[in-house]
């Protein structure tokens, strides 16, 4: 039995489940529709695949050790998350102005991808994760601790990174499905405005921290 691998699964599960920009975007889009939420979740997992490839290829080390490159990725990621946050706050304000009523077929749904916007939801999930500058730092700082002495580091790193992606493929779609299941209550006008505003505030704060904050390493 690989005790280190089992320990890593527990640590990685906690990291994946920790609320952040990925979680917020999945919840917000899941309130638009179940398919949009699942598409966003798959996009997040796709972003993790990018970090997996970088970690295995050793490119993540370059990203972390070159401050200018790291700061560029940090700024781009922060700007995108900030854009999502401002969009959510605008949608929440529009709902307040409209009195929470929406006579259209999507009444009661939190502003997000339309029925035909699943590609947009997938892209949002992917970019939110792929542009997260903390991910390469996390991969580089955590994965080597679970590579036993004497084992090929590349194959072991690939295995550990794959575990993270698989956990994301389980967790984020489960969150989307749970949110959709609770949608009867969460999509009521008052709850919808609160969630839209809360997610917008959270994303805006995260974006501002990334855009204006110092280097994370």
MDAnalysis code that builds the backbone (N, CA, C; Angstrom):
import MDAnalysis as mda
import numpy as np

u = mda.Universe.empty(651, n_residues=217, atom_resindex=np.repeat(np.arange(217), 3), trajectory=True)
u.add_TopologyAttr("name", ["N", "CA", "C"] * 217)
u.add_TopologyAttr("resid", np.arange(1, 218))
u.add_TopologyAttr("resname", ["UNK", "UNK", "UNK", "UNK", "UNK", "UNK", "UNK", "UNK", "UNK", "UNK", "UNK", "UNK", "UNK", "UNK", "UNK", "UNK", "UNK", "UNK", "UNK", "UNK", "UNK", "UNK", "UNK", "UNK", "UNK", "UNK", "UNK", "UNK", "UNK", "UNK", "UNK", "UNK", "UNK", "UNK", "UNK", "UNK", "UNK", "UNK", "UNK", "UNK", "UNK", "UNK", "UNK", "UNK", "UNK", "UNK", "UNK", "UNK", "UNK", "UNK", "UNK", "UNK", "UNK", "UNK", "UNK", "UNK", "UNK", "UNK", "UNK", "UNK", "UNK", "UNK", "UNK", "UNK", "UNK", "UNK", "UNK", "UNK", "UNK", "UNK", "UNK", "UNK", "UNK", "UNK", "UNK", "UNK", "UNK", "UNK", "UNK", "UNK", "UNK", "UNK", "UNK", "UNK", "UNK", "UNK", "UNK", "UNK", "UNK", "UNK", "UNK", "UNK", "UNK", "UNK", "UNK", "UNK", "UNK", "UNK", "UNK", "UNK", "UNK", "UNK", "UNK", "UNK", "UNK", "UNK", "UNK", "UNK", "UNK", "UNK", "UNK", "UNK", "UNK", "UNK", "UNK", "UNK", "UNK", "UNK", "UNK", "UNK", "UNK", "UNK", "UNK", "UNK", "UNK", "UNK", "UNK", "UNK", "UNK", "UNK", "UNK", "UNK", "UNK", "UNK", "UNK", "UNK", "UNK", "UNK", "UNK", "UNK", "UNK", "UNK", "UNK", "UNK", "UNK", "UNK", "UNK", "UNK", "UNK", "UNK", "UNK", "UNK", "UNK", "UNK", "UNK", "UNK", "UNK", "UNK", "UNK", "UNK", "UNK", "UNK", "UNK", "UNK", "UNK", "UNK", "UNK", "UNK", "UNK", "UNK", "UNK", "UNK", "UNK", "UNK", "UNK", "UNK", "UNK", "UNK", "UNK", "UNK", "UNK", "UNK", "UNK", "UNK", "UNK", "UNK", "UNK", "UNK", "UNK", "UNK", "UNK", "UNK", "UNK", "UNK", "UNK", "UNK", "UNK", "UNK", "UNK", "UNK", "UNK", "UNK", "UNK", "UNK", "UNK", "UNK", "UNK", "UNK", "UNK", "UNK", "UNK", "UNK", "UNK", "UNK", "UNK", "UNK", "UNK"])
u.atoms.positions = np.array([
    [0.838, -1.190, 0.000],
    [0.000, 0.000, 0.000],
    [0.884, 1.255, 0.000],
    [0.573, 2.193, -0.883],
    [1.340, 3.420, -1.011],
    [0.796, 4.447, -0.025],
    [1.415, 4.500, 1.164],
    [0.922, 5.386, 2.220],
    [1.046, 6.845, 1.812],
    [2.124, 7.189, 1.101],
    [2.300, 8.574, 0.675],
    [1.220, 8.995, -0.318],
    [0.850, 8.084, -1.207],
    [-0.191, 8.399, -2.181],
    [-1.535, 8.607, -1.493],
    [-1.828, 7.753, -0.510],
    [-3.077, 7.894, 0.234],
    [-3.107, 9.231, 0.975],
    [-1.981, 9.580, 1.584],
    [-1.908, 10.862, 2.290],
    [-2.087, 12.018, 1.323],
    [-1.506, 11.886, 0.141],
    [-1.624, 12.957, -0.851],
    [-3.071, 13.133, -1.298],
    [-3.784, 12.030, -1.460],
    [-5.190, 12.119, -1.876],
    [-5.982, 12.938, -0.858],
    [-5.718, 12.714, 0.433],
    [-6.426, 13.469, 1.460],
    [-6.085, 14.950, 1.415],
    [-4.796, 15.255, 1.263],
    [-4.373, 16.657, 1.205],
    [-4.933, 17.330, -0.047],
    [-4.836, 16.639, -1.173],
    [-5.304, 17.210, -2.434],
    [-6.812, 17.431, -2.410],
    [-7.548, 16.512, -1.791],
    [-9.002, 16.668, -1.707],
    [-9.360, 17.930, -0.937],
    [-8.635, 18.186, 0.145],
    [-8.882, 19.406, 0.906],
    [-8.568, 20.655, 0.118],
    [-7.505, 20.597, -0.677],
    [-7.131, 21.752, -1.497],
    [-8.171, 22.023, -2.577],
    [-8.620, 20.969, -3.231],
    [-9.597, 21.131, -4.311],
    [-10.916, 21.674, -3.771],
    [-11.314, 21.193, -2.590],
    [-12.601, 21.597, -2.023],
    [-12.570, 22.980, -1.384],
    [-11.377, 23.535, -1.171],
    [-11.267, 24.847, -0.532],
    [-11.927, 25.907, -1.418],
    [-12.904, 26.655, -0.890],
    [-13.593, 27.654, -1.709],
    [-12.631, 28.725, -2.237],
    [-12.823, 29.073, -3.484],
    [-12.008, 30.095, -4.121],
    [-12.700, 30.568, -5.379],
    [-11.932, 31.107, -6.302],
    [-12.515, 31.619, -7.542],
    [-13.188, 30.504, -8.340],
    [-12.542, 29.331, -8.416],
    [-13.134, 28.212, -9.150],
    [-14.512, 27.849, -8.589],
    [-14.558, 27.696, -7.280],
    [-15.808, 27.323, -6.609],
    [-16.884, 28.372, -6.860],
    [-16.515, 29.637, -6.747],
    [-17.491, 30.718, -6.903],
    [-18.070, 30.749, -8.307],
    [-17.216, 30.586, -9.317],
    [-17.689, 30.615, -10.701],
    [-18.582, 29.415, -10.996],
    [-18.223, 28.245, -10.479],
    [-19.052, 27.052, -10.698],
    [-20.438, 27.245, -10.080],
    [-20.486, 27.755, -8.839],
    [-21.775, 27.963, -8.174],
    [-22.618, 28.965, -8.941],
    [-22.008, 30.058, -9.337],
    [-22.755, 31.105, -10.035],
    [-23.348, 30.578, -11.336],
    [-22.555, 29.851, -12.125],
    [-23.055, 29.352, -13.402],
    [-24.024, 28.191, -13.230],
    [-23.853, 27.422, -12.143],
    [-24.800, 26.328, -11.882],
    [-26.193, 26.867, -11.590],
    [-26.271, 28.080, -11.039],
    [-27.569, 28.699, -10.787],
    [-28.215, 29.172, -12.077],
    [-27.408, 29.352, -13.125],
    [-27.979, 29.673, -14.432],
    [-28.630, 28.425, -15.029],
    [-27.935, 27.293, -14.926],
    [-28.496, 26.018, -15.379],
    [-27.556, 24.895, -14.948],
    [-28.090, 23.689, -14.864],
    [-27.257, 22.547, -14.480],
    [-26.136, 22.332, -15.482],
    [-26.468, 22.380, -16.778],
    [-25.467, 22.130, -17.813],
    [-24.372, 23.185, -17.786],
    [-24.749, 24.446, -17.538],
    [-23.749, 25.505, -17.474],
    [-22.809, 25.288, -16.295],
    [-23.349, 24.848, -15.162],
    [-22.518, 24.576, -14.003],
    [-21.554, 23.437, -14.252],
    [-22.050, 22.360, -14.863],
    [-21.181, 21.213, -15.156],
    [-20.129, 21.602, -16.183],
    [-20.529, 22.400, -17.181],
    [-19.564, 22.850, -18.186],
    [-18.456, 23.681, -17.540],
    [-18.827, 24.542, -16.606],
    [-17.836, 25.337, -15.894],
    [-16.906, 24.433, -15.095],
    [-17.471, 23.420, -14.443],
    [-16.665, 22.471, -13.667],
    [-15.661, 21.742, -14.557],
    [-16.101, 21.347, -15.744],
    [-15.191, 20.676, -16.681],
    [-14.112, 21.633, -17.156],
    [-14.473, 22.903, -17.297],
    [-13.472, 23.893, -17.670],
    [-12.404, 24.049, -16.602],
    [-12.817, 24.034, -15.339],
    [-11.858, 24.115, -14.227],
    [-10.890, 22.931, -14.292],
    [-11.426, 21.740, -14.527],
    [-10.566, 20.556, -14.634],
    [-9.619, 20.689, -15.818],
    [-10.109, 21.292, -16.903],
    [-9.241, 21.522, -18.054],
    [-8.100, 22.466, -17.722],
    [-8.392, 23.485, -16.914],
    [-7.333, 24.385, -16.474],
    [-6.289, 23.658, -15.647],
    [-6.742, 22.738, -14.813],
    [-5.803, 21.952, -14.013],
    [-4.916, 21.074, -14.894],
    [-5.451, 20.632, -16.030],
    [-4.637, 19.846, -16.965],
    [-3.462, 20.675, -17.479],
    [-3.700, 21.968, -17.680],
    [-2.616, 22.848, -18.113],
    [-1.517, 22.883, -17.059],
    [-1.922, 23.057, -15.799],
    [-0.926, 23.103, -14.718],
    [-0.233, 21.752, -14.554],
    [-0.959, 20.672, -14.810],
    [-0.366, 19.343, -14.755],
    [0.739, 19.214, -15.793],
    [0.435, 19.643, -17.019],
    [1.426, 19.560, -18.088],
    [2.648, 20.417, -17.764],
    [2.406, 21.605, -17.204],
    [3.514, 22.486, -16.851],
    [4.392, 21.864, -15.761],
    [3.738, 21.266, -14.775],
    [4.488, 20.661, -13.669],
    [5.331, 19.495, -14.157],
    [4.742, 18.638, -14.991],
    [5.468, 17.464, -15.486],
    [6.619, 17.886, -16.393],
    [6.380, 18.912, -17.206],
    [7.425, 19.366, -18.132],
    [8.486, 20.211, -17.446],
    [8.232, 20.608, -16.208],
    [9.191, 21.431, -15.496],
    [9.061, 22.909, -15.807],
    [8.065, 23.278, -16.633],
    [7.899, 24.679, -17.000],
    [7.373, 25.512, -15.841],
    [6.678, 24.868, -14.912],
    [6.167, 25.609, -13.764],
    [7.316, 26.194, -12.956],
    [8.436, 25.475, -12.910],
    [9.597, 25.990, -12.182],
    [10.111, 27.276, -12.818],
    [10.096, 27.304, -14.152],
    [10.525, 28.511, -14.857],
    [9.591, 29.668, -14.547],
    [8.287, 29.369, -14.553],
    [7.296, 30.411, -14.293],
    [7.493, 31.019, -12.912],
    [7.770, 30.184, -11.935],
    [7.907, 30.656, -10.560],
    [9.219, 31.400, -10.338],
    [10.273, 30.983, -11.042],
    [11.584, 31.589, -10.799],
    [11.842, 32.833, -11.645],
    [10.957, 33.134, -12.584],
    [11.099, 34.349, -13.392],
    [10.025, 35.337, -12.942],
    [10.368, 36.307, -12.103],
    [9.367, 37.209, -11.521],
    [8.508, 37.931, -12.540],
    [9.100, 38.404, -13.633],
    [8.337, 39.166, -14.625],
    [7.268, 38.284, -15.275],
    [7.643, 37.051, -15.594],
    [6.690, 36.136, -16.212],
    [5.587, 35.768, -15.230],
    [5.988, 35.506, -13.992],
    [5.004, 35.157, -12.972],
    [4.035, 36.302, -12.737],
    [4.566, 37.519, -12.676],
    [3.720, 38.684, -12.437],
    [2.754, 38.919, -13.593],
    [3.195, 38.623, -14.806],
    [2.310, 38.771, -15.965],
    [1.125, 37.828, -15.862],
    [1.402, 36.562, -15.533],
    [0.318, 35.591, -15.374],
    [-0.584, 35.992, -14.214],
    [0.022, 36.481, -13.135],
    [-0.751, 36.914, -11.966],
    [-1.692, 38.059, -12.347],
    [-1.184, 39.015, -13.119],
    [-2.003, 40.158, -13.514],
    [-3.133, 39.726, -14.444],
    [-2.833, 38.878, -15.428],
    [-3.864, 38.418, -16.362],
    [-4.950, 37.637, -15.638],
    [-4.540, 36.764, -14.724],
    [-5.520, 35.996, -13.963],
    [-6.374, 36.887, -13.095],
    [-5.742, 37.852, -12.426],
    [-6.491, 38.771, -11.583],
    [-7.447, 39.624, -12.380],
    [-6.997, 40.093, -13.555],
    [-7.862, 40.926, -14.395],
    [-9.091, 40.142, -14.854],
    [-8.902, 38.860, -15.177],
    [-10.047, 38.066, -15.637],
    [-11.027, 37.814, -14.494],
    [-10.514, 37.449, -13.321],
    [-11.392, 37.226, -12.168],
    [-12.096, 38.524, -11.789],
    [-11.396, 39.646, -11.875],
    [-12.002, 40.951, -11.586],
    [-13.127, 41.251, -12.575],
    [-12.913, 40.912, -13.832],
    [-13.957, 41.091, -14.845],
    [-15.207, 40.280, -14.507],
    [-15.008, 39.024, -14.091],
    [-16.153, 38.188, -13.714],
    [-16.876, 38.780, -12.504],
    [-16.120, 39.286, -11.538],
    [-16.723, 39.858, -10.337],
    [-17.541, 41.097, -10.642],
    [-16.998, 41.989, -11.443],
    [-17.733, 43.207, -11.801],
    [-18.984, 42.869, -12.600],
    [-18.885, 41.882, -13.475],
    [-20.056, 41.459, -14.250],
    [-21.151, 40.935, -13.333],
    [-20.757, 40.170, -12.308],
    [-21.736, 39.629, -11.366],
    [-22.370, 40.746, -10.543],
    [-21.563, 41.712, -10.110],
    [-22.111, 42.834, -9.348],
    [-23.071, 43.653, -10.202],
    [-22.742, 43.807, -11.453],
    [-23.630, 44.540, -12.360],
    [-24.953, 43.798, -12.527],
    [-24.865, 42.464, -12.650],
    [-26.084, 41.670, -12.795],
    [-26.944, 41.762, -11.535],
    [-26.289, 41.748, -10.351],
    [-27.039, 41.854, -9.103],
    [-27.712, 43.219, -8.992],
    [-27.021, 44.258, -9.412],
    [-27.603, 45.604, -9.375],
    [-28.784, 45.699, -10.335],
    [-28.657, 45.083, -11.499],
    [-29.752, 45.095, -12.463],
    [-30.979, 44.383, -11.918],
    [-30.742, 43.285, -11.177],
    [-31.860, 42.568, -10.571],
    [-32.560, 43.446, -9.529],
    [-31.760, 44.199, -8.756],
    [-32.351, 45.082, -7.758],
    [-33.173, 46.182, -8.418],
    [-32.644, 46.744, -9.499],
    [-33.351, 47.795, -10.232],
    [-34.649, 47.273, -10.824],
    [-34.613, 46.012, -11.300],
    [-35.801, 45.404, -11.901],
    [-36.766, 44.864, -10.863],
    [-36.408, 44.988, -9.591],
    [-37.277, 44.493, -8.532],
    [-37.287, 42.991, -8.412],
    [-36.254, 42.345, -9.036],
    [-36.148, 40.891, -8.928],
    [-37.082, 40.153, -9.845],
    [-37.797, 40.862, -10.693],
    [-38.726, 40.186, -11.587],
    [-38.093, 40.004, -12.942],
    [-38.397, 38.930, -13.577],
    [-37.907, 38.643, -14.923],
    [-38.999, 37.888, -15.643],
    [-39.710, 38.507, -16.565],
    [-40.821, 37.861, -17.211],
    [-40.431, 36.812, -18.224],
    [-39.136, 36.713, -18.512],
    [-38.710, 35.759, -19.527],
    [-38.727, 34.335, -19.019],
    [-38.343, 33.386, -19.903],
    [-38.373, 31.971, -19.549],
    [-37.339, 31.583, -18.523],
    [-36.324, 32.422, -18.307],
    [-35.288, 32.099, -17.329],
    [-35.519, 32.821, -16.022],
    [-36.753, 33.172, -15.706],
    [-37.047, 33.922, -14.485],
    [-36.548, 33.184, -13.265],
    [-35.954, 33.948, -12.346],
    [-35.475, 33.352, -11.103],
    [-34.090, 32.781, -11.194],
    [-33.493, 32.794, -12.397],
    [-32.153, 32.249, -12.523],
    [-31.131, 33.362, -12.360],
    [-30.024, 33.024, -11.732],
    [-28.962, 33.995, -11.564],
    [-28.353, 34.269, -12.915],
    [-28.064, 35.556, -13.202],
    [-27.485, 35.911, -14.487],
    [-26.236, 35.116, -14.758],
    [-26.159, 34.491, -15.912],
    [-25.015, 33.686, -16.271],
    [-25.199, 33.199, -17.680],
    [-24.575, 32.110, -18.071],
    [-24.676, 31.624, -19.418],
    [-26.116, 31.292, -19.783],
    [-26.505, 31.606, -20.980],
    [-27.838, 31.240, -21.448],
    [-27.853, 29.777, -21.822],
    [-29.011, 29.299, -22.281],
    [-29.131, 27.883, -22.640],
    [-28.135, 27.532, -23.735],
    [-27.781, 28.515, -24.577],
    [-26.836, 28.247, -25.657],
    [-25.422, 28.680, -25.300],
    [-25.180, 29.057, -24.034],
    [-23.878, 29.577, -23.645],
    [-23.000, 28.596, -22.913],
    [-23.117, 27.305, -23.193],
    [-22.322, 26.334, -22.461],
    [-20.845, 26.439, -22.814],
    [-20.552, 26.824, -24.058],
    [-19.162, 27.053, -24.442],
    [-18.559, 28.192, -23.646],
    [-19.361, 29.212, -23.398],
    [-18.898, 30.342, -22.588],
    [-18.634, 29.894, -21.155],
    [-19.508, 29.060, -20.611],
    [-19.319, 28.561, -19.251],
    [-18.054, 27.713, -19.154],
    [-17.838, 26.869, -20.156],
    [-16.627, 26.040, -20.197],
    [-15.387, 26.926, -20.233],
    [-15.446, 27.972, -21.040],
    [-14.310, 28.888, -21.158],
    [-14.068, 29.635, -19.855],
    [-15.129, 30.052, -19.189],
    [-14.974, 30.754, -17.914],
    [-14.276, 29.872, -16.887],
    [-14.711, 28.626, -16.782],
    [-14.078, 27.712, -15.835],
    [-12.614, 27.466, -16.165],
    [-12.343, 27.288, -17.454],
    [-10.963, 27.017, -17.872],
    [-10.047, 28.202, -17.577],
    [-10.463, 29.395, -17.986],
    [-9.609, 30.563, -17.811],
    [-9.433, 30.921, -16.339],
    [-10.495, 30.760, -15.545],
    [-10.395, 31.069, -14.124],
    [-9.320, 30.224, -13.461],
    [-9.229, 28.961, -13.838],
    [-8.217, 28.084, -13.247],
    [-6.865, 28.214, -13.929],
    [-6.852, 28.221, -15.257],
    [-5.586, 28.236, -15.984],
    [-4.786, 29.501, -15.705],
    [-5.478, 30.627, -15.443],
    [-4.786, 31.892, -15.181],
    [-4.553, 32.140, -13.685],
    [-4.795, 31.123, -12.877],
    [-4.573, 31.256, -11.437],
    [-3.081, 31.094, -11.139],
    [-2.397, 32.152, -10.745],
    [-0.946, 32.064, -10.537],
    [-0.553, 31.241, -9.318],
    [-1.497, 30.973, -8.432],
    [-1.170, 30.182, -7.248],
    [-1.009, 28.704, -7.586],
    [-1.620, 28.253, -8.695],
    [-1.609, 26.833, -9.026],
    [-0.200, 26.303, -9.272],
    [0.637, 26.951, -10.116],
    [1.990, 26.400, -10.304],
    [2.813, 26.402, -9.030],
    [2.616, 27.425, -8.184],
    [3.320, 27.454, -6.902],
    [2.901, 26.258, -6.057],
    [1.598, 25.983, -6.062],
    [1.059, 24.871, -5.284],
    [1.601, 23.537, -5.781],
    [1.608, 23.366, -7.095],
    [2.106, 22.116, -7.661],
    [3.576, 21.917, -7.313],
    [4.355, 22.982, -7.420],
    [5.795, 22.857, -7.177],
    [6.122, 22.649, -5.704],
    [5.333, 23.266, -4.827],
    [5.629, 23.167, -3.401],
    [5.087, 21.886, -2.776],
    [4.011, 21.346, -3.321],
    [3.359, 20.199, -2.697],
    [3.779, 18.868, -3.311],
    [3.753, 18.771, -4.629],
    [3.988, 17.492, -5.275],
    [5.333, 16.858, -4.929],
    [6.443, 17.618, -4.902],
    [7.726, 16.976, -4.594],
    [7.777, 16.314, -3.221],
    [6.943, 16.771, -2.292],
    [6.948, 16.186, -0.959],
    [6.406, 14.760, -0.951],
    [5.697, 14.391, -2.016],
    [5.100, 13.061, -2.080],
    [5.743, 12.197, -3.163],
    [6.970, 12.539, -3.518],
    [7.739, 11.710, -4.452],
    [8.769, 10.939, -3.636],
    [8.571, 9.638, -3.426],
    [9.504, 8.850, -2.601],
    [10.904, 8.808, -3.217],
    [11.896, 8.681, -2.364],
    [13.273, 8.551, -2.838],
    [13.407, 7.305, -3.707],
    [14.081, 7.464, -4.800],
    [14.323, 6.329, -5.677],
    [13.302, 6.164, -6.779],
    [12.172, 6.861, -6.724],
    [11.163, 6.764, -7.774],
    [11.403, 7.836, -8.823],
    [11.127, 7.499, -10.101],
    [11.284, 8.505, -11.160],
    [10.382, 9.710, -10.886],
    [10.943, 10.901, -10.756],
    [10.128, 12.066, -10.392],
    [9.073, 12.434, -11.430],
    [9.371, 12.224, -12.709],
    [8.421, 12.628, -13.749],
    [7.152, 11.778, -13.693],
    [7.312, 10.460, -13.636],
    [6.147, 9.579, -13.616],
    [5.351, 9.756, -12.328],
    [6.044, 9.962, -11.217],
    [5.349, 10.154, -9.939],
    [4.603, 11.489, -9.930],
    [5.242, 12.528, -10.438],
    [4.591, 13.833, -10.510],
    [3.356, 13.762, -11.400],
    [3.455, 13.032, -12.511],
    [2.309, 12.865, -13.407],
    [1.161, 12.171, -12.692],
    [1.493, 11.137, -11.901],
    [0.462, 10.418, -11.155],
    [-0.219, 11.340, -10.146],
    [0.569, 12.091, -9.395],
    [0.003, 12.975, -8.376],
    [-0.841, 14.080, -9.011],
    [-0.358, 14.639, -10.099],
    [-1.107, 15.693, -10.777],
    [-2.409, 15.149, -11.344],
    [-2.368, 13.917, -11.830],
    [-3.584, 13.287, -12.351],
    [-4.615, 13.094, -11.248],
    [-4.142, 12.765, -10.046],
    [-5.042, 12.626, -8.899],
    [-5.779, 13.937, -8.644],
    [-5.047, 15.057, -8.723],
    [-5.666, 16.369, -8.500],
    [-6.746, 16.628, -9.533],
    [-6.467, 16.326, -10.794],
    [-7.449, 16.540, -11.865],
    [-8.673, 15.657, -11.650],
    [-8.465, 14.406, -11.280],
    [-9.597, 13.490, -11.058],
    [-10.460, 13.963, -9.888],
    [-9.827, 14.454, -8.839],
    [-10.589, 14.978, -7.700],
    [-11.423, 16.181, -8.124],
    [-10.847, 17.030, -8.975],
    [-11.590, 18.187, -9.481],
    [-12.769, 17.737, -10.342],
    [-12.569, 16.672, -11.118],
    [-13.648, 16.156, -11.962],
    [-14.782, 15.562, -11.141],
    [-14.489, 15.188, -9.910],
    [-15.529, 14.676, -9.007],
    [-16.178, 15.821, -8.229],
    [-15.345, 16.690, -7.664],
    [-15.838, 17.720, -6.744],
    [-16.662, 18.797, -7.436],
    [-16.125, 19.415, -8.463],
    [-16.799, 20.567, -9.047],
    [-18.108, 20.207, -9.764],
    [-18.177, 19.099, -10.537],
    [-19.490, 18.718, -11.056],
    [-20.486, 18.383, -9.948],
    [-19.989, 17.791, -8.838],
    [-20.882, 17.496, -7.709],
    [-21.434, 18.783, -7.114],
    [-20.592, 19.804, -7.004],
    [-21.055, 21.103, -6.509],
    [-22.112, 21.671, -7.442],
    [-21.869, 21.594, -8.749],
    [-22.824, 22.114, -9.727],
    [-24.169, 21.396, -9.624],
    [-24.125, 20.085, -9.489],
    [-25.367, 19.312, -9.395],
    [-26.111, 19.607, -8.094],
    [-25.360, 19.782, -7.001],
    [-25.999, 20.100, -5.719],
    [-26.655, 21.470, -5.774],
    [-25.961, 22.445, -6.342],
    [-26.529, 23.788, -6.461],
    [-27.783, 23.756, -7.315],
    [-27.741, 22.998, -8.406],
    [-28.925, 22.892, -9.261],
    [-30.068, 22.222, -8.517],
    [-29.738, 21.233, -7.694],
    [-30.772, 20.523, -6.928],
    [-31.453, 21.474, -5.940],
    [-30.675, 22.381, -5.381],
    [-31.213, 23.354, -4.427],
    [-31.714, 24.616, -5.127],
    [-31.720, 24.579, -6.448],
    [-32.053, 25.771, -7.203],
    [-33.440, 26.315, -6.951],
    [-34.366, 25.473, -6.558],
    [-35.721, 25.947, -6.283],
    [-35.723, 27.053, -5.242],
    [-34.840, 26.932, -4.255],
    [-34.753, 27.957, -3.207],
    [-33.712, 29.021, -3.565],
    [-32.603, 28.586, -4.150],
    [-31.519, 29.510, -4.422],
    [-31.845, 30.473, -5.559],
    [-32.785, 30.081, -6.422],
    [-33.120, 30.938, -7.560],
    [-34.282, 31.895, -7.265],
    [-34.789, 31.907, -6.037],
    [-35.788, 32.895, -5.687],
    [-35.153, 34.274, -5.772],
    [-35.937, 35.300, -6.162],
    [-35.359, 36.625, -6.430],
    [-34.438, 37.146, -5.342],
    [-34.874, 37.068, -4.080],
    [-34.049, 37.613, -3.003],
    [-32.753, 36.820, -2.848],
    [-32.856, 35.479, -2.884],
    [-31.659, 34.642, -2.766],
    [-30.750, 34.828, -3.978],
    [-31.369, 34.965, -5.151],
    [-30.589, 35.139, -6.372],
    [-29.765, 36.416, -6.309],
    [-30.378, 37.497, -5.840],
    [-29.640, 38.760, -5.730],
    [-28.498, 38.638, -4.721],
    [-28.778, 37.961, -3.602],
    [-27.754, 37.811, -2.566],
    [-26.571, 36.987, -3.081],
    [-26.861, 35.904, -3.781],
    [-25.793, 35.048, -4.288],
    [-25.022, 35.757, -5.385],
    [-25.752, 36.438, -6.271],
    [-25.096, 37.179, -7.345],
    [-24.173, 38.248, -6.769],
    [-24.699, 39.013, -5.795],
    [-23.887, 40.055, -5.180],
    [-22.723, 39.489, -4.386],
    [-22.976, 38.397, -3.641],
    [-21.909, 37.788, -2.854],
    [-20.808, 37.214, -3.724],
    [-21.188, 36.502, -4.776],
    [-20.178, 35.941, -5.670],
    [-19.425, 37.053, -6.387],
    [-20.157, 38.115, -6.757],
    [-19.487, 39.236, -7.413],
    [-18.483, 39.910, -6.497],
    [-18.863, 40.112, -5.235],
    [-17.957, 40.734, -4.274],
    [-16.724, 39.860, -4.031],
    [-16.943, 38.542, -3.911],
    [-15.827, 37.626, -3.673],
    [-14.854, 37.614, -4.853],
    [-15.394, 37.523, -6.064],
    [-14.543, 37.494, -7.245],
    [-13.811, 38.824, -7.435],
    [-14.513, 39.920, -7.166],
    [-13.883, 41.233, -7.294],
    [-12.730, 41.375, -6.303],
    [-12.949, 40.933, -5.066],
    [-11.897, 41.004, -4.053],
    [-10.698, 40.146, -4.445],
    [-10.969, 38.923, -4.925],
    [-9.878, 38.052, -5.345],
    [-9.110, 38.658, -6.507],
    [-9.852, 39.234, -7.460],
    [-9.208, 39.856, -8.603],
    [-8.333, 41.021, -8.206],
    [-8.824, 41.853, -7.290],
    [-8.055, 43.006, -6.839],
    [-6.782, 42.582, -6.118],
    [-6.882, 41.515, -5.326],
    [-5.699, 41.015, -4.613],
    [-4.632, 40.569, -5.607],
    [-5.055, 39.878, -6.662],
    [-4.102, 39.387, -7.649],
    [-3.515, 40.520, -8.493],
    [-4.363, 41.487, -8.856],
    [-3.902, 42.567, -9.725],
    [-2.984, 43.527, -8.982],
    [-3.320, 43.827, -7.728],
    [-2.566, 44.858, -6.991],
    [-1.587, 44.282, -5.973],
    [-1.732, 42.986, -5.678],
    [-0.909, 42.391, -4.629],
    [0.506, 42.143, -5.050],
    [1.388, 41.841, -4.097],
    [2.795, 41.526, -4.399],
    [2.892, 40.125, -4.961],
    [4.044, 39.766, -5.401],
    [4.286, 38.417, -5.885],
    [3.954, 37.420, -4.780],
    [3.433, 36.248, -5.193],
    [2.965, 35.271, -4.217],
    [4.059, 34.330, -3.743],
    [5.239, 34.478, -4.243],
    [6.283, 33.543, -3.830],
    [7.471, 34.257, -3.226],
])
